[in-house]
């Protein structure tokens, strides 16, 4: 079971990203995408209308596929704190 502190930190990080208005690098967005999908147990295929974007998203998920839900949440939070909150 996911501890409450991690769940809160993850939700706070997701809200921070959702409210973030500056452009973000594509590689950062793909990592966040993969960690978010794994953390939420959402393994549906990417739904972009652009095949190239779907390929990048599928690749990001493939690269992160061996991590647990908790680890995905932790990595998402760490990435937000390291890359976005320090700007």
Residue pairs with C-beta under 8 A, 6 or more apart in sequence:
2 69
2 70
2 73
6 70
6 73
6 74
6 77
7 73
9 73
9 77
10 39
10 73
10 76
10 77
13 76
13 77
13 80
13 81
14 36
14 76
16 80
16 84
16 85
17 32
17 80
17 84
20 84
22 87
24 84
26 56
28 79
28 83
30 56
30 57
30 59
30 60
31 60
31 64
31 75
31 79
32 76
32 79
32 80
33 57
33 60
33 61
34 57
34 60
34 61
34 63
34 64
34 72
35 64
35 72
35 73
35 75
35 76
35 79
36 72
36 76
37 43
37 61
38 61
38 64
38 65
38 67
38 69
38 72
39 69
39 72
39 73
39 76
41 69
43 61
45 54
45 58
46 53
46 54
46 57
46 58
46 61
47 54
48 54
48 57
64 72
64 75
67 75
